[in-house]
């Protein structure tokens, strides 16, 4: 006998940072979402998340992504206060600005050219990311001895950092306190659309909902197709290192280094097209460590205590995808900036989904942008 389907008003598929932020935002908006998550063996992007809320360098070729990133980063202080109060979880949040180091004149010139391009595409005279030469950089980092090759960096006051695993936990706790239900070990294997409703196959039996939000990361593609949306994506491996705990060295997050609240220095990260392989390599570790030591020579004498990898969720152009199905009941949310965009997901996009439609500002993120025919 086929078990009766459990009924839910709105289901979020995927309990990573994107799905958890949306579930929290839906509950905050008065909905009663059911979040269906997988298990700890799933290929979660949060496993290799660097924990930075990053504005600078985002969105070349897509001003809408620049705007979304900036808006979300500006919402993070409000979100951090709210989440900490609602969940009782400390997030280790700071918005102290961020640096992208440049080794040598060529890297410095290339970074400056990228910022000029982004400023032009954004169409603003008051662009908030500037190039900082070595002397000013040393004043920003008084406790760090920089390597000889460091000629400068780009600096953006809108950048920040947060502990991504604490943020994920806070979203889950706060969402449940607002009435959301979270079910782990409940991956959705199939979606059937019939008579304006969605029936989801799970290990515990079918779930029937009038609306669904698919936020399943690298597992999103087949589910989106079953809901009527073609979504191209590709996993990208990122390897990370973390050192032993050190005395305070970096007062703000940087690329490719970030000192956590506990004192360890995160060193990242690789960008590898290797399918779904989450293994680590000696070559990857050597590449990251070598660059880190060229920036901060003191790291040469530090012990690496962990080396691991995870999979980013990438689209063909590297920009997010937000889409609503033709029948209006299914939503797709996909990005590799789960931390940076969490505030927009929780405070803006989730309430819009609760009202029944994505914001018009998200139209440029529809996957149709990948299917526009070439014109002569």
N, C-alpha and C positions, 0 to 999 in steps of 0.2 A: 504494500500500500504506500502510495506517495505521501510523505508527511505534508501537513498543511503549512503553507508559507507563513512565516512570521511577518507581521505588518509593521512598517515604519514610515514616518512622514518623509524623512530625508536621510539618505545614507551617504557617508563619506567612506570611500574605498581607499585604504592606505593610511597608516598611522605614523608616518614619518613627520618631519618638521612641517611640510606643506599641509598634509592632511590634518595634523593635530592643531595647527594654527587656524585652519578653516573650521574645524569642529568647534574650537573655542569661540571663534567669531560668530558662528551660527547660533550657538547656545547663548552667547552674549546678546544676540539680536532677538532672542525669544523663541527660537526654534528648539526642537528636541532631537538633535541628530544622533544617529547610531553610527559609530565609527567601527568599521571592520578592518582589523589589522592582521598581519601575518604573524610570524614568530621570529625569534632571535636569529635564526639562520638566514633570514631574508637578506638580500643585497641592499642594505640601507645606505643611502648617501651620507647620512649623519655620522656613520662610522669614521669617515675621513674628512669631516668638515673642519675647516681651519678656524671657524668661529669668528670671522670678521664680518662686520656690517660695512659694506664697501661701496662707495659712490664712484671714486675716481677710476677712470678708464672704462667704465661700463657704457655699452651702447653705440659703438661706432657703426654708422650706417642706419641706426634706428633711434631717432630722437625720442620716440615714445618710451623706449627702455630707459634712456637717461632720466626722463621725467618720472617714471614709475619708481626707479631706484632712489632718486632724490626724495620723492615724497615718502617712501617707506622709511628711509633713514631718518627723516625728520619726525616721523611718528614713533620711532623706537623709544625715546625717553618716556613718553606717555605709556606705551605698552609695557615697558620694563617695570614702571611703578605699579601699574595695574595688575600685572601678572604676579609680582612679588606679594602684593597684598592679598590677591585672590587665592594663591596657592600656598603661600608660606615658604616658597622655594627661592633661595638666593641665586641670582642669575650671573653674577660676576660681570655685570654690564658696565661698560665705560664708553663714553663718546668724547674722546680726547683728541680726535684727528688721527690720520694714518699716513704712513710713508711708503713709497715704492722706490727702493734703492736702485741706483744706476751705477754700473761698473764701467768706467771708461767714457770717453767723449762720445763715441758712437751711440751707446745706449742712452746717454743723456739727451742727445739730439733727437733720437727716435722717439723718446718719451715726450719731449717738448712738442714734436710734430703731431703726435697723437692728441695731446691736449688741445692744440690749436684746432685740429680737425673737429674734436668734440665740441669745443666752444662755438665754432662756426655752425655746426649742425644744430646746436641748441638755440642759437640765435640770441646770445646774451653778451653784453659787454662786461658784466660783473661775474665772470666765470670764477668759481670758488676753488679751483685746483691750480696750484702754482708750482713752478720749478724752484727748488731750493738748492743753492750751491753749498759746497762742503763746509764753509765757515759757519753759515747759518744752521746747517744740519748738526754740526758738532754742538752748537748751543742748545738745540732741541734735545740732544742725547748726551747730557753732561757726564753720565756714568759709563759711557761706552767708548772704547777706543776703536775707531774705524780703520779698516784696512786701507792700504795705500791706493788701491784702485777705485775706491768710492769717491766719485767726483760730485755727487749730489743725489737728489731724490725729488720725486713729486710729492706734494703735501696737500691733503684735503681735510679741512676742519670738520666736514660732515661724516668722516669715517669713524668707526667704532669697533667694539668687540663684545662678545658674550660667550659664555660657556654653552655650546650647542646642546650637549646632553642634558644640562640643567634646564635649558629653555624648553626642550622637548618634554621633560618631566613636568615642568610648570604648566605648559599648555594642557597636558593630559589631566592633571589634578584640577586645574581651574575649570576646565570644560565639564568634568564630572560634577563638580560642586554647583555648576549652573544647570545641571539636568541632562547633560549628554551621557550616553552610554558607550563604553568602549569594550569591544570584545576582541581579545587576542586569539591567536591560533585560528583565525577565521578568514583565511584568504578567499577571495572571490575568484572562482575558476571560469565562470560563464555568466553572461547576461542575456536574457531574453526580453525583448520589448513587445508588449502586446496590450492593446486597448488602453493606451495612455499610461501604462505602468511598467515597471522594471522588476523582473524576477531574477534574483541573484543566487547562484549556486554556491553554497559554502559547506564545509565539512559537517556542520551542525544542522544542515537542512536549508531549504530555500528561504529567502527574505524578499518580501515584496514591498516596493516603495514607489511613491509618486514622483520622487526626484532623487537623483544620485549625483554625487561629485566624485569623479575619478581622479585620485591623487596618488596613484600607485607607483610613481617613479619609473624605474626601468621596466616594470611589469605592466605599464599602462597601455602599450600599443594595441594588443589584441582586445582588451576590454573596451577601449575607445572605439575600435572598429565595430564591435558588436552593438555599440550604442549609436552608430551612424556617423562616426567622425574618424577620418584618416589622420593619424598623428605620427609623423616621422620622428624617430629618436635614435640615439646611439649612446651606449655606455662609454664612458671615458675613465680609465683608471688613474687614480691619483695616489701616490705613495707619500707617506709622512714619517718623520722622525721626531722623537721628543727626548730631550736630555734629562739628566738628573736635575734636581731642584737647585736653583742658584739664587744668590742675593739679587734684589731688584736691579735690573740692567736696562730693560726697555720700557720706558714710561708710556708708550703708545704702540699700537699694532703696526707691523710693517709687512711688506712683501719682500722676502719670503720668510720672515721670522716673527714670532709672537710669543711673548712670555706670559704664561698662564698665571692665574691668581695664586696657584700653588707653588709657582717658581720655576717649573720646567719650561724650557724653550722649545716651542714647536718649530720644526723646520720643514718647509714644503716648497713646492710639491711638484710631482711629475704630471704630465699630460700625455697619456698613452692610449693608443687605439688598439686594444688587445681583446676585444669582445667582452666577455663576462668573467675574465680571469682576474681574481682579486689577490693573486700571489704577489710577493715582494721580490725584488731583484737586487743583487749586489751593485749592479750598474746604476740603478735608480738611487740607491742610498749614497753611493760615491758621488754622483752628480750633485745631489742636494747638499751633502756635507761640504763638498769642495766650495760651492758658491757661498754657503753660510760662513765658512771660515775666511773667505776673501772679504766678506763684509765685516765680520766681527772676529778677529784673530783669536780672541780669548776662548772661543768655542773649540779650538783645536785640542784643548786639554780637558774638555768635558766628556763625561760618559753618556753614550746614548743608551737609554733604558728600554726603548720600544721602537720598533719599525713595523709599520702596517700599511694597509692599502684599502681603498674603497672605490666605489664606482659613482662618478658624477652622472647626472641625467642631462644629456646634451641633445640639442636639436641641430639640424644642418647648419644654421647660421649662428648658433650659440645663444639665441635669445629665447625668452619664454614662449609658451603657448597657452593661451586661454581661449576657450571656445564653448559654445552652447550648441547642443544638437538641434537638428531641424525641427524636431517636435517640441523643443523647449525644455524638456525635463532632465536632460543630462548635461553636466558641465565637466570640462576637462581642464585641469590645472597642472602645468608641467614647467619646471625651471631647475637650473642648477644653483640658484641663489636662494636656497631655502631659508637661510638665516637673514640675509639682507632684506628679502621681500616678506618676511614673516609678519611685520607690522601692517603692511598693506593687505596681506591675505586676511589677517584677523580683524582689522578695524575698518576696511573699506570693501574688499571683494566679497568676504563672507556675508556681510549685511545685504549687499546687492543680490547675491544668490538667494538669500532668504526672501527677498522681495520678488524674485523670479526672473531676473535678467542681469547679464553682465553689464558693467558700466560701458558707456560708449567709448571712453578713453582706451579701452582694451581692444578695440577693433583691429588695430595694426598687428596684434599678436595671434590672430586667427591662423590656423594651419593652411588656409587657402593661399597664403603668401608663397608657399612652396610650389604651387600648381598653376601659377600665372603663365600662360603661354608667351613665348618670346615673340616680339614684334619686330618687323624690319625697321 
